Amino acid sequence: MTMLQRLTPIALTLGALTLAGAAHAADTIKIGIPQPMTGPNTQYGDQIQAGALTAIETINAKGGVKGKKLEPILIDDGCEPKQAVPAANRVVNSGAKFAVAHACSGVTVPAVNVYEQEHIVAITPGATSPLVTDTIKPHYFFRTIGRDDQQGPFAANYIAKTVKPKKVAVLHDKQTYGSGVATQVRDTLKKDGVNVVMFEGINVGDSDYSAVITKLKSAGVDFVYFGGYHPELGLLLRQSREQGLNVQFMGPEGTANQDLVAIAGPAIEGLLVTLPSDFTKLPGNEGIVKAFHDKKRDPDGAFQMPAYAAVQILSDSITAVGEDPTKVADYMHQHSFNTAIGKVEYDAKGDLKNFEFAVFKWDKNGKKTQL
């Protein structure tokens, strides 16, 4: 009895703390933001965090969503496929029912299953691989960026109609995203009648690409498309120039950030990259751009505006139907949204019905211009 009397106040205190914690949690709407915060691809995570956090802070400053503040839950996935499921489970364990999900396709593909099973409404602003939504038919998973089978053909048509090279090499990094977009480019180039003389993978993390550069020179290519991320493309550009291969290179949105400039140096001059259109110039986005600048964040990148749009869509949907994830997902499939990336409408798989890609060209100082 004495022991029970001693334990009872403690138990009561713990119960009160639990209730207080539950009450606090109920006062916010948690949004998981699993992104690369470590590793070579942190810039993509930085861009998505910048967009999501700016949107969250802007919405909270106006009173939140149905009287509740949005609460960001930052999680590191390292852009590593082996961290995909653990990172998604951390979203689940945080109590979040919504997420601005992973930048990298190789992480997103396995993570989608977790979100579907746990009924978490997740939107990726960065993962472009068709496998994200083709492997299963998701109900709770969406994008605010186009697919590689939109981006790849767009790039290939630009190559065929504008650049008009005689011999093209298509390289990739053997990973989900890089090989996927490279395959789309190769196949479309062939349909367009362009001579693709090489299709070859390189190893991520290698420091010397002399062997493949020698093959490119021997094949007499005058254009190289690379599917992958910036660390490998930066080295390919720099080493190609050092070894006398002065041809046009092109890559997808996953290659384009300032770290690429640091790796490639002056060899970046003339590089072509497909990116989401410059949504900072979209009429009506002046206030959003100012909000980025007010927070000392850069709005000019591949993923900031798609991430901002993801939060807008979640906010608008919760405002309309409440916090039940199934009702939110149903609403997103059935309605259109006016966002930082323009009008958003979804198909049955959670993919965008339309998305605007554009071609940008880099100068020797590392600045890019939309063509």
N, C-alpha and C positions, 0 to 999 in steps of 0.2 A: 504493500500500500504506500509505503514511504517512497519507494522507487517510482510508483505511478504518479504520486504527487509531484515528484521532482521533474518527471518527464512531461507532464501535462503542459506546463507553461512553455516548455521548449517546443512541444508539438504545436501548441497554439500559435507561437511566434512564427514557426516555419509555415504553418497554414496561412497565416496572415501575409507573409512574404510572397507565398505562391499566388494568393489571390491578388496581391498588389501587382505582382509581375504580370498576371493574366490581364488585369485591368489596364496596365500600361500598354501591353501588346495590343489590346483591343482598341486603343486610342490611335494606332497607326496602321497603315497598310504597307506591309513589307514588300519590297521588290528586290529579288535577288539579281545581282550583277556579276555573274561568273565570267571572268575575262583573264587573258594573260597579263599577270602583274610581275612575273619574273620570266627570264629566258630571252631569246633573241627577238621575239615578236611582241614585246611589251608595248610598242608604239600603237599597235592596233587596239590593244586593251585600253591604252590611255585615251585614244580618240573616242571609243565607245563610252568610257566612263565620263569623259568631258561632256558628251552629248546627253547622256542619261541624267547626270547630276545637275546639269544646267536646267533641264526640263523639270526635274523633281523640285529644285529650289524655286523655280519660277511659279510652278503650280502651288507649292506650299505658301509662298508669299502672298498668293491670292486667296488663301483660306483652305487649301488642300482639296481633297475629293470628298464630297458629302460630309464636310466638317472634320475629316481626318487628314493628318499629315502623311505624306508618302515617306517611307523609311528605306533608304538604300542599304542593301546587305552586300558588301564587296567581298568577292571570293576569287582566289587565284586558281586558274586552270592551266597556266603555263603554256597554253597552246600545245599541250601534250595529250595525244589520244589516251594514254594510260591514266591520265588524271580526269578524263571525261566523266565517268560514272561517279567517282568520289566527289568531284566538284558539284555535279547535279544533286547528289545526295545531301551535300551541305546546304544547298538551296532548300531542299525538302526539310531538313532538320532545323533550319532557321525559323520555320513556320511560315515562310513566304508562299503565297499562292500564285505569284506572278513573277516573271523574270524578263530582264533584257539579256538575252542569252548569248552564248559564245561567239567569238569572232572567227574562229578557225573551223573549217569544215571537218577536218579529221577528228576534232573533239566533239563537234555537234552531232555527227551521225550516231555515235553510240549514246550520247546524252539524251537524244530525243525520246528514246524508249522510257527513260526515267520520268520525264515530264508527262508523257502520255499515261503511264501507269499510275502516277500520283495526282493526275488531274491538275497540273500546274500550267497556267497559260504563259507560254514563253515566246518571245519574239527575238529572232536573231537579226541584228543590223549588218552582219558581216559574212556569214557562212553562205557561200554561193553554189556549192556542189548540189547537183540534182539529187544525189543519194540521200540528202537530208530529208526530203519529203517523198522520194520515190520508193525508198526501201519499205516504208510502211505508209499507210494513208493516215496522217496525223489529224487529230481534231483540235488539239490544244496548242499545237506548235505553228508558228507563223514566221514570216520574214518582212523586213522593210528594205530589202535589197534584192536585185535581180539574180537569176540563176546563171550558171555557166553556159547553159544551152541558149541563153539570151546574149550573154557577154561574148562568148567565143565566136559565134557567127557574126556578131556585130564587128568584132576586131578583124575577122577574116575578110569580111566584105570590104572593110576599109583598106586592108592590105591589097586586095585584088583590084579594086576600082581606083584607088588613089595613089598607092605606092607603086604598084605594077612591077614587082620584082621578077627576075628571071629564074632564080633558084632559091628556094626557101628551106631553111632548117627549122624544125620545131623541136625544142628541148623541153624537158620537164624534170621535176624533182622526185618522181616516183611516188608521191603522196596523193591522198584523196583529192585535194583541191588542185594541185599543180597538174597532175596527169589528166584530171578531168577536163579542165579548161583547155589544156593543150590538145587533147583529143578532139574537142569540139572545133578548135581552130584548124587542125589538120584536115578533118573531114569536110569542113566547109570550103577550105582552100581548094581541095581536090574537086569538089562540085563546081567551083568557080573556074576550074581549068588552070589553076596555078600549079607549077611544078614543085612539089615537095620532095626534096632529095634526101632528107634525113628526118627521122623521128626517133629520138633517143633520150633516155633518162640519165641523170647525173645523181651523185650521192650527196645528200644533205650533210653539211658540216665539213666537206672536203675543203682543203685550202689551196689545192693546185688543180686547175682544170685544163692543163696543157694538152692532155690527150684528146679531149673532145674539141679543143680549139684547133689542133692539128687536123682532125677529121673535117672540121668546117672549112678550113683553108683548102684541103685536098679536094673537097667536093665543089669548090668554087662558088659557094653560096654568096648571095648579095643581100640577104635578109635573114634575121634570126628572131623567131618568136620563142619566148621562155615562159613556161607555166610554173609558178612557184612563188616563193617569198623573196624579200629583198636581200638577205645575206648572200645567197648564191648568185643572184643576178648581179649584184654589185661586184663580186669577184670576177664573174664572167666578163663583164664590161671592161673592167680595169685590165685584166690579163689579156683579153683579146686585143686591146689597143697596144699593150706592151709588146705583144707578139706579132704586130703588123696586120691584124685582122680589123680593118676599118669599114665595117658594114653597119647597116641600120638594125637596131634591136627594138623589140617591142615586148611588153609584158602586161599582165592584168593588174587589177587594183591591189592585190596582195603584195605587189613589189614596191608600191609608191609611198615612201615616206622619207624624212630627212636623214635617217640612218643610211639609206641607199646612197645619198649624196656623199656622205662621209666615207663610205666604202669604195665607191666607184671613182670619186674625184672628178677631174675634168672629162673623164671618159663618159660621163653621163650625158654630155651634150648630144642632142638629137634623139635621145631615147623617146619612144612613143609608149604611152600607157593608156589603157582604157580604165576609166574611173566613173563613178556616179557623176552625173552632171553637176556643175557648180551651183548647189542649192542656196549658197549664200547670196546669189544674185536673183533668186526667185522673188518676184513681186509679192510683198506681204511679209517677207522674212526679215525686214529691217529690225523689228523689235527683238527677234530671236538672236540675230547677229549681235545686237547691242548687249543682250543678256550675257552672251559668251564673253564679250570684251569686258563687261563690268566685273565678271568673275576672273578676269585675266586668263581666259582660256581661248584657244585658237579654234574658230569654227570651220576652218578651211582644211578639210581632209576627206578621206573616203567615207568615214563612218560616223562622224559627229552628227550630221543631220539625220541620217537613218536611225541613229540611237535616240535622238531627240523625238523623232516621229514615233518610235516604239512606245515611249512613255506617254506621249499624247494619246495614242490609240488606246492604251490600257486605261488611262484616266477617263477618256470619253466613254469607254464601254462600262467601266465601274459606275460612273455617274448615271448611266442610263439604266443599268439592271442590277446594281449592287455588287457584292464581293463574291458571289458564288461563281467559281471558275467555269463550271459548265455553262451557266447562263452568259458569262462574259465571252467564252469561245463561240457560243451560238450567235451572239450579237455581232461579233467580229466577222463571222462568215456571211452574215446577212446584210451588213451595212457598209457604206463607204465613209471615208474619213478625210477631212481637210487637215493636212499636216505640213511639217517643215519640208517634206519632199514632194509636196503637191497632193493631189487626190489619190487616195489609196483604196483599192478594192481587191478582195481576195477570191481566189478560186477554191474549189472543194478541198484542195490539199494544203491551203494556207500560203500558197505562193501568190505573188503579186500578179495581177492581170497585165499590168504595164509597169515598166521601169525604164528610166532614161539613162543610158550610158553615153559617154562622150570620150573622144580621143584628146589627150593632152600631150604636149611636147615639152621636154626639159631643155633648158639652155645650160651653158657651161658653168653658170653660177648656182645651179640647182633650183632654179625657179621654173615653174611649169605654166604653160599657157594652153587654154582650151582652143582647139582648132575648129 
